[in-house]
Structures are given as C-alpha cells and as structure tokens.
Amino acid sequence: MKEPFLSAVPVLEKLVEAGFEAYFVGGSVRDYLLNKQISDVDIATSATPEEVKRIFRKTVDVGIEHGTVLVLHNQKSYEITTFRTEGEYVDFRRPKEVAFIRNLKEDLQRRDFTMNAMAMDRFGTIFDPYKGQDAIKAQLIKTVGPSQDRFHEDALRMMRAVRFASQLSFRIDVETLEALSKYNYLLDKIAVERKRTEFEKLLIGQNRRQALKILLDSSLYKYLPGLQNQKHLIESMISYKSETLNLSEMWVLLLHCLKVPENQIDTFLREWRLSIKEVKEISHIFRFFTLRLQKKWAVYDLYLAGGNTIMSVERLYSVILGSENHNSIDFWLKRYQELPIKERSELKVTGNDLLTWFNRKGGPWVKETLEKVETGILEGNVLNDYQRIKEWLMTCSQK
C-alpha cells in the first residue's frame, strides 16, 4: 500500500475500532491496481452519517442526505459515505432516495463499472464481487449488471465510459458499447456542465482519437453542444495525431476542424459553459493559430501573442502539418525572447506623454500612436527611450 492510502489508514482504523466496516472504494482502488498516480481516496463504511459524526470530532455535512460526511483528520479531509442502496432515479442522473445499509456487496452493486466496483481494506486486501480485477486485466470497461439499468439511472455514465476509454486505453465491452448507441438519447437529459467535464477529460486522454471515434459510432456526439450534424468534420479531427496537445489546444483544434468562424467562437464555447477566462484564452490561441496557418510569425504578432500562446500555436501547427519536428517552437520562442519589449507596460512613454507632446485631446489616435511606437521599437526603428521616442514621433509627424 502507498500514499495517499497510508495517511488515510488511521481513519479506517477508527471506524473499525468503533465496530463498523470501512474500506477504500472506487477509482482510487482501480488506479492503485493500475499503478497510476492517486490524488485522493474515497471511503465507504457501514456506519451511518450520524455514527460517523460521533466517531470524529471535526466533520462537515457535504452530502449527508446521500450519506456523505467530510471528515477532517490530521489536517487532511476525507469523504466518508455510508453503504447504501438507491431508489428510483429522477432526471436520469440522481436517485430520488437512498437507503443506508450494512452490506458492502450491495453498496458496490450500485456503482457504474466493474473496475470501479471494488473495495480495499486497511490491510490492502481487495474485495471484488463483480470481477473488476478481471476487467482491468482484460482492459475492459463493463457495467455492473445490465448496461440498460446503469445508463437509465445516470445517463452521464455513457460519457464516463468513453472518457475511460480515452484515459485508460481500455476497450468497451460489447454489451455496454451496444447500449451506448441504443440509449444515447438519454444524454440529452444531462446538464451541459456535467457533459463538459467528461468531454474535457476525454479530449486530453492518451487514447483521445479512439474515444472520439466511439462518440461518433455511438452517435453520442449528437447530444453534445455544437456537434450535431458535424460527423464528417469531427472525423477530420480524429485524423490528426493530437496526443501532444493540452486541453486549450484541443479546443482550438476542435474549433478549427468544425470550421467555426472567429466571430462565433464565443457563442460556441459558452454553449459548453466554459468560463469567460477559458473562452478568452482559447480565442486568443485560435486567433494566432489562424494567422500562423496563413504566414510566418510577424514580429508584432509574436509580441501580441506572448510566449505561452506561441508554444500552443506551434504545437497545433505541427499537428496540422503532421510533423513531429518541434524545432519551430524553440526557434520562435527565441525570437520572442529577443524582442526589446514583451508588453505595453514596458514602454518608456504613456498616453499622457502623447497628450502633452502633441497638445491634443484624447481619442483613438492615442492608442494608434502607442501601437506605432510599439511597432517602431520591435522593428528596431527607435530605442525604447523617452527622449528617443519623442524625437522619433516628432520627426514622423513632420513627414
């Protein structure tokens, strides 16, 4: 056993000492068996929420109606959930009611996929009533019980299946795969925010291209924002070797393949409920990527883009060209680093200086003149010096 399990073992021990069962469950156990990095652990117990709260001094009711209590122990937090069964689901995403139980096997039975329906005790013993270890060995994504039942309970599980195919490079079990196509319409009932979370994880998985193909083959893509009737354009995205791209770059590649006009990017991304900050970053990269497809970098474009965007654009450019030669990143970054200024705040003059020098009222001309100064400095026509800039502008104005 390793971290973060080791730090959490005392939490399990306190529950067991109080007379209850307690186990690590879910994705952390799966990733432990896959020898993957584990960020946090989930704990399941036969103790009810009230019993958990009596055992630990510091707790927070984060989802007590569904049996979950946040326990603060040794300056770390752990979500502890009571074994439960779930009643009828509403909105194809959440149970109308839950019933607390004392049986681990029944609790594991309500989970989505067999590889996620395992538990591990404080000694490292694995409890695997639904053959999750066999599924992991076979690299198979298979629902616990009939896929029809699991997907009707929570339709987002269909997106999770494809996301896991991307992240883990597992194949989807035949019956589960058939159910994706048969019940894909249920995904229409799921909030965009929840679909986006799974879609973004899919986009940055190592097996992302195969996962996108599954989205197309199952027609799940029809229930994702802006992707309806775009099958052949999404297929073009699959043709690119995009595994080197990060999330923002994958969004840009998607926009490029879908031929989204620059003036509609904001609308497209906001349909996915991306934040203003995310939309701004992706739009910024897209703008310079579009320019890069037309020509080499101009000095002023390097200046406006900035180092991070230059790297993103060059990675995208390499993907579009089908080239694995990343020397262009180093070349253009070196050019960027050699620029005499990197942003407007480095200018030795301000708009107020221009108002004084030319004895004029403010207006668009101030911005235009500052841009002229920036270009002059970047192209080596004038030094970034207060007096030199003043003299240069005065000379230019007399021509």
N, C-alpha and C positions, 0 to 999 in steps of 0.2 A: 504494500500500500504506500501511496505517496501523497504529497500535498495536492490539493487542499483538504483531502480526506483526513490526514493525520491531525490537523488542527481541529477538525470537527468531531473526531472520535470522542472527546470528553462530553460533548453534547448528547451523543447516542448513549454513552455510559450513564449519564444522569437519568435519562428516560428509562433505561433498563433497570437501574438500581431502584427506581420508583415502582417497578413491577410491570412495565409496559414493553412492547416490542418497538424497535426502532431500526430503520435501515436507510442507507443511501439509495436513491432511486433515480430512474430516468436517464437523461442524456449524459450525466456525469459518469454513470456506470458504463454506458456504451463507449464513451470516449476513453475511459480507463482501459477497457479491453482492447480498444484500437490503438492504445499507446499514444493518444493525442493529448494536447495541452488542455487542461481543465481550468476554467476560470472560477466557477463556483459550484456548490453542491446543493442538491435538494434532499430534504429528509422527510420520510414518511413514518408515521407512528400509530400505534393502536390507541394512544392517549387522545382524549377529546381536547378541543381547544382550551376549555376551562382547566382541564387537568395539566395541560402543558404550562399554562399561566401560573399554576400553583407551584410547579417544579422550578421555574426560572424566575428570577427577580425582575429582570428587565425584558419586557415584551411590548410589541406593538401589534394592534389588530389591523393587519393589512388586507385580509380577506377572510375574516372569521366566519362569515356566513357560508363560505365554501370550505371551511375547516383549516384555513391557513393562519398561522401566527408567526410574526417575525421575532426571533429570539436574539438578543444581544448578549454575546458571551466572549469574554477575553478580547474585547474591542473589535470583534467581528460580528457580522449579522448572518443569521441562517433562517430560511423559510422552512417551517415545520408544518406539515399538512397531515391531518388525521386520515387514516384509512377511510375510504368512502365508496359508496355506490351512487350512481347518478340517475335521476328520474328522467322524465320526458324532456327532450331538448327543445328550446324555442329559438327562432331565428336561425336555425341550422348552425348554432355556434355555442350555446351555453345551456346547461341543464336548468330546468325550472326549479328543481330542488335537489338537494343531496342528502344522503343518509349516512351517518357515521357508523362504521363497522369495526370489528376487531380482527378481520381476516385479511392477511397480506395478499393472498392469491386473488381474492375478489377485487381488491384495490387495483392490482396490476392489470386485471382483465379490462378495465375501462380505458386503458391507455391506447395510443394510436397505432404504433408499430411494434412488432415483436422485439426488435432491437432496443426499444425504449421501455419495454415491459419487464425489466429485470431489477433486482434489488441486491444490495451487498450489506452484510452486517459489519460490526466494528472489528471483526477479525479478518475481514476480506473474503468471507465465504459468499459465493454468488447463489442467489435464488432465482431460478429461471423456468417457471412453469409453462411458458409459451414458446420455448426453444429460440430465444433471442440470440444465444451464442451460436446456434447452428446457422441462423440467418446472417450473422456477422461473418462467419467462416465462408459462407456461400456468397457473401457480398450482395445480400438480397434485402429489398425493402418490402415488407409484407405486413399487412394489417393484422391486429389481434382480432381473430374472428372474422366474420364476413365484412368485406370492404363496404358493401352497401350500408350496413349499420353504422360503421365508423364515420363514413362520409356524410350520412344524414344527421348524425349527432353534431358534427362540426365540419362544415364543408371546406374550411381552411386546410384541413388535413390533406386535401388533394394537392394544394400548393406546397405543403410541407414535404410531401412525397417527392415532388420534382426537385425541390430545394435540396433534399438529402441526396438525391441522385447527382446533383451538381457538386455538393460539398464533399461527399464520400466516394464518388465514382462507383456507387453501387447501382445494380440494375433493379428495376421494379418488378416484383412478382407478377406473373401473367394475369391472375385474377384481379389483383389490385390495379394493374395497368388497364384492363378492360373496364373496370369500374370508373376510372378517370374519364374515359370517353362517354360512358353511359350516364354519369351523374354530373358532368361538367357544369350544367346549367345551375346547379346549386350554388356555385361560386358567386353568382350574381347577388346572392343574399348577404354576402360578406362585405364588411366595411372596407373601403379603399385603403385606409391606413394599415389594416392587418394584411391585406394582399401585398401592399408595397413592401412591408417588412420582409416577407418571404421572397418576393421577386428580387429585391436588392441582394439578399443572401445568395440567391440563385445566380445572379449576374457576376458575382465575384468568386464563385466556386471553381475549383480546378477543372471540373467536367462541365463547365457552363454551356458549351456548344451542344453537347448531347442533351442537356436539360432543356435548352431552348427547342430542340427538335421534339422532345416529348411534349412540351407545351403546344407545339403545332399539331403533332399527330393526334393528340387527345382533344384538340380544339379548346383547351382551357384558355388559350390566348384571347378568345372571343369575349371573355368576361373580364378582361383587364383594360384599364383606361387607354384609349387611343390606339389600341392594337386590332380592333375589329376590322375585318376586310383587308388586312395588311400581310397576309400569309407569305406572299412571294417576296415582299420586302424584308420580312423577318428572316426568311431563308437566306437572303443575301448576307445578313449579319452572321449567320452560322458559318458561312464560308471563310470568314476571317479568323486567323489564329490570334485570338484576343486574350489569351491567358496572362499576358504581362500587364494588362490594363487594370487600374483601380476602379472604384465604384463610379466616381465622377466621369472618368474617361469612358466607362461602359455606357453611361447615359448619353454621352456625346456620340458614341458610335451608333447607338440606337437611333438617336435623332437624325444622324447622317443617313443611315440605311432607310429610315422611314421617309426621308426627303422632307422633313418638317421645315417650313420656311422660317427664317430667323425671327420674323415678327410674330410667329405663332408658338415659339418655344416656351415663352412664359405660360401661356394657356395650357399647353400640353403637360408641362411639369407640374403645374398647380392642380391639374386633374388628378395627379398621383399624390397630391397632398404633400409635396416637398416644401420645405421651409423657404422663406424669402432668401435667406443666406445661401442655401443649396442651389436654388434657381439662379441666383446671381453668379455663383462660382461656375456652374455648368454652362451658362450662357456665355460667360467670359472665355472659357476654353473653346467653346463651339465657334465663337466669332473669329478667333485667331487660327483655329484649325481650318476653317473655311478659306481664310486668306492664304494659309500655307499650301493648300491644295492648288491654288492658282499661281503662286510665285514663291520665291525665296523670301526669307525674312528681310524686311527693311529695317534700318537702324531704329527709326521711330516706333515701329511695331514691337521690336524687342523691348524697348523702353516701356511702352504701354502694357505689354503682356506681363512682364515680370518673370523671375526665374522659375517658379513652380509651374506656371502656365506654359512656358517654353518646353519644359520637360514633358508635360502632359501632351502637348501638341505633337512633339517629335515622336513620342511613343505611338500615338494614334497614326501619325503619318507613316511610320514604319509598318504598322499593321495593315494599313490600306495598300501599301506597296508590296506587302508580302515579304518584307526584308527583315532579317534578324540582325542586321548591322546597326548597332546603336551609336556609332561614332558621331552621327549628326547631333545627338544630344550634347555630347562633350564640346563639339565644335561651336554650336550656337550658344551654349552656356558660357563658353569662354568669351565669345563676342559680347555677350551681355555683361559679364564681369568687367570687361574693358571699357564699358560706357563711362563717360565722365560724371554722369548723374544717373540715379536709379528712380527718382521720383521728384515731383514738383517741389516738395518741401526743401529740397537741397538747393534750389535756385537762390542766388545771392540777391535777387530782386523780388519785389512783391507787386501786387496790383496797385497798392497805394503809391509805390515809387513811380509807376507809369502815369498815374493821375497827376502827380506833381510835375514830372518831366514834360508832359505834353499839355498841361493846363487844360485838361478836358474832363467832362463829366463821365461817370461810369457808364458802362454799356457792354454789348457783345465784343466790342473792339479790344477790351482789356483781356478777355480770355484768349481771343485770337492772337494778340500780341505776345502773351505769355507762351502760347504754343509755338509761335515763331521763334521766340528766344530758346525754348527747349530744343527745337529742331536745329537752330544755329549752333548750339553747344554740342549736340550729339553728332552733327556732321563736321565739327571742327572749324566752323566759320568764326566762332568767337569763344573766348575763355569764360568760364563761369566766375566772373569777377564783376563787382558792382560797377566800377568805372568803365571797364571794357564793354560791358553790355550797354551802358548808357550811350557811349560814343558810337557803338555799332548801330544801335537803333536810330540815333540821330542821323547818321550817315545814310542809312537805308531810307529814312523818311524824306530825304532830300533828293533821292533818285527818281 
